[in-house]
């Protein structure tokens, strides 16, 4: 008996909606990364892009546990001397909750071409409305 290997061309991709309201940011990101990678499917193949589309709604209502709101920072560097920019997660969640969720999910994906293409299938919205009704997304509950 031979081992089954999934092919990118034969994968049928579905759309899933994850509601982040009242759930920890990290737990929501784990569920999204699992679906984007395709690890929830029985035909998962590590070297093939067999993930599906994910829509995360209510990102502004995601919860950070403990003291993460004040102690955790989003840092980026311009490349110039003294170019370090720091934003506290308290500010980030108030102004751009979509970015906080995207960063959490991207950090859980592989850092190669598979992860970059999987990240393009992620859609994050701060509110409860999204633009993908035509794709008939299915609610995802872990």
ABEGO torsion letter per residue (X at the ends): XBBBBBBAAABBBBBBBBBABGBBAAAAAAAAAAAAAGAABAABBAABBABBBBBBBGAAABBBBEAAAAABBBBBBAGBBGABBBBBAAAAAAABAAAAAAAAAAAABBBBAAAAAAAAABBBBABABBAAAAAGBBBBBX
